[in-house]
Amino acid sequence: MPGNDITMPENIEPELTLEQLRTLLPPVEMDFSTPEGVILCLEDAYRRQSIESACVCKNFMIEGTLKLLDLDPNLARDPEFRKKNALLLERTYRKATTESWPDLKGVESFFIDRQLYTDGIVMVTELHRLRDGTFNQLKLLVAKTKDGWKVLNEISDDELAG
């Protein structure tokens, strides 16, 4: 995608060894200049249990609009409804997150793919190496905004297929 600083190596497979992941993948700065960087910022906010920092990493208006487009495109065209929906989404996120913070202690992140999802939005595939040495894979939507990249939400394979 034009304007991004890192290029993902092709054909990275989750079965690669930890050492291969560490040496093959480009380093990612924890900032808002790349989709992967803002994901690292969000994960840092989770580790510090800072809901304000976590919310700075997200864009509830874009996330909510995407959800509305799936439900009813007419609702997504109503600016007042989009605004109310974004506020509700943020309130729900704040409550759910502060009641049960993600436990990322000892988790190592690897970004193995980035694909265009729609105009201005990419889907980033991230591997987490957990404390016990196992891996899990996440697919996250991230949007380019005037304030840099912002995390939207995790997306499942079912949602992608639907």
C-alpha positions in Angstrom: 0.0 0.0 0.0 1.5 3.4 -1.0 2.9 5.5 1.8 3.8 2.7 4.2 7.4 2.2 5.4 7.6 -1.6 5.7 7.3 -4.4 3.2 6.1 -7.7 4.4 8.2 -10.7 3.2 6.3 -13.0 1.0 5.2 -16.5 2.0 5.7 -16.2 5.7 4.2 -19.3 7.2 3.1 -19.7 10.9 5.1 -22.9 11.0 8.4 -21.0 10.8 10.6 -21.3 13.8 10.8 -18.5 16.3 14.3 -17.6 15.2 13.2 -17.4 11.6 10.3 -15.1 12.6 12.6 -12.9 14.5 15.2 -12.6 11.7 12.9 -12.6 8.6 10.3 -10.1 9.6 11.2 -6.3 9.5 11.3 -4.5 12.8 8.2 -2.4 13.7 8.3 0.9 15.5 5.6 1.4 18.2 3.9 4.5 16.7 1.0 5.6 14.5 2.9 5.7 11.2 2.2 2.1 10.2 -0.7 -0.3 10.8 1.6 -2.7 12.7 3.0 0.2 14.8 -0.4 1.2 16.1 -1.2 -2.4 16.9 1.9 -2.4 19.1 0.8 0.9 20.7 -2.6 -0.7 21.5 -1.0 -3.8 23.0 1.3 -1.5 25.1 -1.8 0.3 26.4 -3.3 -3.1 27.4 -0.1 -4.1 29.2 -0.2 -0.8 31.1 -4.0 -1.1 31.6 -4.5 2.5 30.3 -7.9 2.8 28.8 -7.2 6.3 27.6 -4.1 5.2 25.7 -6.0 2.3 24.3 -8.8 4.5 23.0 -6.3 6.8 21.3 -5.2 3.8 19.2 -8.7 3.2 18.0 -11.2 4.8 15.7 -14.8 4.0 16.8 -16.4 6.1 14.0 -14.8 4.1 11.2 -15.3 0.8 13.1 -18.9 1.5 13.7 -19.6 2.7 10.2 -18.2 -0.6 8.8 -20.4 -2.6 11.1 -23.4 -0.4 10.0 -22.6 -1.0 6.4 -22.9 -4.8 7.0 -26.2 -4.3 8.8 -28.0 -1.6 6.9 -26.3 0.7 4.4 -29.0 3.3 4.9 -28.2 3.7 8.6 -24.5 4.1 7.7 -25.4 7.1 5.6 -27.0 8.9 8.5 -24.3 11.1 10.2 -26.2 11.4 13.5 -26.8 7.7 13.7 -23.1 7.0 12.9 -22.1 9.4 15.7 -24.4 7.8 18.3 -23.2 4.3 17.2 -19.6 5.3 17.6 -20.2 6.6 21.1 -22.0 3.4 22.0 -19.2 1.3 20.6 -16.6 3.3 22.6 -18.6 3.1 25.8 -19.0 -0.7 25.3 -15.3 -1.1 24.5 -14.2 0.9 27.6 -16.4 -1.1 29.9 -15.5 -4.5 28.5 -11.8 -3.7 28.4 -11.5 -2.3 31.9 -13.5 -5.2 33.3 -11.3 -7.8 31.7 -7.9 -6.5 30.4 -6.2 -8.7 27.8 -3.3 -10.5 29.4 -0.3 -9.8 27.1 2.4 -10.3 29.7 5.3 -12.2 28.0 3.5 -12.1 24.6 5.7 -11.5 21.5 4.1 -10.1 18.4 4.9 -10.9 14.8 3.2 -9.3 11.8 3.1 -11.8 8.9 0.8 -10.2 6.4 -1.0 -7.0 5.4 -3.7 -6.9 2.7 -5.9 -4.1 1.5 -9.4 -4.6 2.9 -11.1 -1.6 1.4 -10.1 2.0 0.6 -7.9 3.3 3.5 -8.3 0.1 5.5 -6.0 -2.9 5.7 -6.2 -6.3 7.3 -3.1 -7.1 9.3 -2.3 -10.7 10.3 -0.5 -11.0 13.6 1.0 -14.0 15.3 1.2 -13.9 19.1 3.8 -16.1 20.7 2.3 -16.8 24.1 4.2 -17.3 27.4 3.8 -21.1 27.1 5.5 -21.1 23.7 2.3 -21.6 21.7 1.1 -19.3 19.0 -2.3 -17.8 18.1 -3.2 -15.8 15.0 -5.2 -12.6 14.8 -6.6 -10.6 11.9 -7.1 -7.0 12.7 -8.6 -4.2 10.6 -6.6 -0.9 10.7 -7.6 2.4 9.1 -5.5 5.3 7.8 -6.8 8.5 9.3 -5.6 12.1 9.4 -4.1 11.3 12.8 -2.2 8.3 11.6 -3.2 4.6 11.6 -5.9 3.5 14.0 -7.0 0.0 15.0 -10.6 -0.9 14.3 -11.4 -4.5 15.3 -10.4 -8.1 15.0 -12.0 -9.9 12.1 -12.8 -13.6 11.9 -12.4 -15.9 9.0 -16.2 -16.3 9.0 -16.6 -12.5 8.6 -14.1 -12.5 5.7 -16.0 -15.3 4.0 -19.4 -13.7 4.6 
